[in-house]
Amino acid sequence: MNMFLYLGGIFFVIVMIGAQFMINPPAGYCPPGWTPPTAAGNTPACTTGVDYTWQEMIRTPQFWLLWITYFAGCSAGFLIIMNTVNIWQSFSILSLAPKFPTIPGEIYLDIITKGTTAVMAISVVNALGRIIWGKVSDSIGRKNTLYVMFLYGGVVMLSLNWLTSFPLFLFGVMSVGFCFGGFLGLYPAVTADYFGTKHMGVNYGCMFMAYGVAGLFGPWIAPKLMRIVQEVPFETLVAGVVTTKTYAAGNYIASFIIAGVMCLASILLVWIVKPPAAKKD
């Protein structure tokens, strides 16, 4: 609790100080020497030229199609981020169970250590994904970038059940985390592209609700659909004493399939989405 108290204080001070330096640019402002790109192919221009209020935005089919795709991508990301250690434990323990009647304590500790390492690696690529995928989208367009992200993330999710060695598992979960970061970096720009920048604060708040709902759905679906395969005994230290406990190792393939299919289906939804028509006065 002390940690949360310190972090809260730090965030409060930094945000309050930083907010004093924030000034909105004048209407129509562009950096000197920069001309907004025109729309090309399947990529909207920097904005549609129309600023939707949030009430107008949520009445468009474009908003809900984009909201669903955002939800799908974030659900896959949350599924992995919130269950990485448990998934890795099941993979490892099931592979070791035929060799050891009881998993030795040092081996179990190594399993936990690798699971924690995977979590830390995901956090790094999650941050990098926001920058790298954003740069990619500036080069090839928002839609093309979303196609690549959803295809990449969907294929990895469908393959994850077979990525059982630690290097392959690490590649799989880092790939999902990398895409997850990209969704968070890309959808604010997508929202501005389709619905304008004037009401961007509240508009993206509505779009960002997909992230919140995914934060409930993604972590829940994995343990909910997990099928226990084997109860495996393992050694661990409790108050300095070696104790034998039992781990219920499970199969997560059902949740992997659901998340993977959701990502692949989002490719079609992104393809369907077109910039909304100009508002009628």
GISULVEN-V246426 format. One record per residue. N is the residue number from 1. RES is the residue in one letter. SS is DSSP state (H for helix, E for strand, L for the rest). PHI is phi as a letter, one per 20 degrees, with the letter a starting at -180 (none if undefined). D_FIRST is the distance of its C-alpha to the first C-alpha in whole Angstrom. Layout:
# GISULVEN-V246426
n={N,N}
res={RES,RES}
ss={SS,SS}
phi={PHI,PHI}
d_first={D_FIRST,D_FIRST}
This chain:
# GISULVEN-V246426
n={1,2,3,4,5,6,7,8,9,10,11,12,13,14,15,16,17,18,19,20,21,22,23,24,25,26,27,28,29,30,31,32,33,34,35,36,37,38,39,40,41,42,43,44,45,46,47,48,49,50,51,52,53,54,55,56,57,58,59,60,61,62,63,64,65,66,67,68,69,70,71,72,73,74,75,76,77,78,79,80,81,82,83,84,85,86,87,88,89,90,91,92,93,94,95,96,97,98,99,100,101,102,103,104,105,106,107,108,109,110,111,112,113,114,115,116,117,118,119,120,121,122,123,124,125,126,127,128,129,130,131,132,133,134,135,136,137,138,139,140,141,142,143,144,145,146,147,148,149,150,151,152,153,154,155,156,157,158,159,160,161,162,163,164,165,166,167,168,169,170,171,172,173,174,175,176,177,178,179,180,181,182,183,184,185,186,187,188,189,190,191,192,193,194,195,196,197,198,199,200,201,202,203,204,205,206,207,208,209,210,211,212,213,214,215,216,217,218,219,220,221,222,223,224,225,226,227,228,229,230,231,232,233,234,235,236,237,238,239,240,241,242,243,244,245,246,247,248,249,250,251,252,253,254,255,256,257,258,259,260,261,262,263,264,265,266,267,268,269,270,271,272,273,274,275,276,277,278,279,280,281}
res={M,N,M,F,L,Y,L,G,G,I,F,F,V,I,V,M,I,G,A,Q,F,M,I,N,P,P,A,G,Y,C,P,P,G,W,T,P,P,T,A,A,G,N,T,P,A,C,T,T,G,V,D,Y,T,W,Q,E,M,I,R,T,P,Q,F,W,L,L,W,I,T,Y,F,A,G,C,S,A,G,F,L,I,I,M,N,T,V,N,I,W,Q,S,F,S,I,L,S,L,A,P,K,F,P,T,I,P,G,E,I,Y,L,D,I,I,T,K,G,T,T,A,V,M,A,I,S,V,V,N,A,L,G,R,I,I,W,G,K,V,S,D,S,I,G,R,K,N,T,L,Y,V,M,F,L,Y,G,G,V,V,M,L,S,L,N,W,L,T,S,F,P,L,F,L,F,G,V,M,S,V,G,F,C,F,G,G,F,L,G,L,Y,P,A,V,T,A,D,Y,F,G,T,K,H,M,G,V,N,Y,G,C,M,F,M,A,Y,G,V,A,G,L,F,G,P,W,I,A,P,K,L,M,R,I,V,Q,E,V,P,F,E,T,L,V,A,G,V,V,T,T,K,T,Y,A,A,G,N,Y,I,A,S,F,I,I,A,G,V,M,C,L,A,S,I,L,L,V,W,I,V,K,P,P,A,A,K,K,D}
ss={L,H,H,H,H,H,H,H,H,H,H,H,H,H,H,H,H,H,H,L,L,L,L,L,L,L,L,L,L,L,L,L,L,L,L,L,L,L,L,E,L,L,E,L,L,L,L,L,L,L,L,L,L,H,H,H,H,L,L,L,H,H,H,H,H,H,H,H,H,H,H,H,H,H,H,H,H,H,H,H,H,L,L,H,H,H,H,H,H,H,H,H,H,H,H,H,H,L,L,L,L,L,E,L,H,H,H,H,H,H,H,H,H,H,H,H,H,H,H,H,H,H,H,H,H,H,H,H,H,H,H,H,H,H,H,H,H,H,H,H,L,H,H,H,H,H,H,H,H,H,H,H,H,H,H,H,H,H,H,H,H,H,L,L,L,H,H,H,H,H,H,H,H,H,H,H,H,H,H,H,H,H,H,H,H,H,H,H,H,H,H,H,H,H,H,L,L,L,L,H,H,H,H,H,H,H,H,H,H,H,H,H,H,H,H,H,H,H,H,H,H,H,H,H,H,L,E,E,E,E,E,E,E,E,E,E,E,E,L,L,E,E,E,E,E,E,E,E,E,E,E,L,H,H,H,H,H,H,H,H,H,H,H,H,H,H,H,H,H,H,H,H,L,L,L,L,L,L,L,L,L}
phi={none,f,g,f,f,f,f,g,f,f,f,g,f,f,f,f,f,f,f,f,e,e,c,f,f,f,g,m,f,c,g,g,n,d,d,g,f,e,f,b,m,e,d,f,f,g,b,f,n,c,d,e,f,f,f,f,f,f,e,e,f,f,f,f,f,f,f,f,f,f,f,f,f,f,f,f,f,f,g,f,g,e,c,g,f,f,f,f,g,f,g,f,f,f,f,e,g,f,e,c,g,c,f,g,g,f,f,f,f,f,f,f,f,f,f,f,g,f,f,f,f,f,f,f,f,g,f,f,f,f,e,f,f,f,f,f,f,f,e,d,n,f,f,f,f,f,g,f,f,f,f,f,f,f,f,f,f,f,e,f,f,d,e,e,f,f,g,f,f,f,f,f,f,f,f,f,f,f,f,g,f,f,f,f,e,e,f,f,f,f,f,f,g,e,c,n,d,g,d,g,g,f,f,f,g,f,f,f,f,f,f,f,f,f,f,e,f,g,f,f,f,f,f,f,e,f,d,f,e,b,e,d,f,b,e,b,e,c,l,n,d,f,c,e,c,c,d,e,f,c,d,d,f,f,f,f,f,f,f,f,f,g,f,f,f,f,g,f,f,f,f,f,f,c,g,f,f,g,f,e,f}
d_first={0,4,5,5,6,9,10,11,13,14,15,17,19,20,21,23,25,26,27,29,31,32,35,37,40,43,45,46,45,45,45,48,50,48,50,48,49,51,50,51,52,49,47,46,47,44,44,46,47,46,43,42,40,37,39,42,40,39,42,43,44,42,39,38,40,37,35,35,36,32,31,33,32,28,28,30,27,24,26,26,23,21,23,24,23,25,28,29,28,31,33,33,33,36,38,38,38,42,42,40,40,36,34,34,31,31,32,29,27,29,28,24,25,27,25,22,24,25,22,22,25,25,22,25,28,26,26,29,30,30,32,35,35,35,38,40,40,41,44,45,44,41,43,44,40,39,42,41,37,38,41,39,35,38,40,37,35,39,39,36,37,39,37,36,37,33,35,36,33,31,34,33,30,30,33,31,28,30,32,28,28,31,31,28,30,34,33,32,36,37,36,38,41,42,41,41,39,39,37,35,31,32,34,31,29,31,31,28,27,29,26,24,26,26,23,23,27,26,23,25,29,28,27,29,32,32,35,34,37,36,35,34,33,31,31,27,26,24,23,26,28,30,30,31,29,31,29,31,32,33,35,33,36,36,33,34,37,36,34,37,39,37,37,41,42,40,42,45,43,42,46,47,45,47,46,47,50,51,50,53,53}
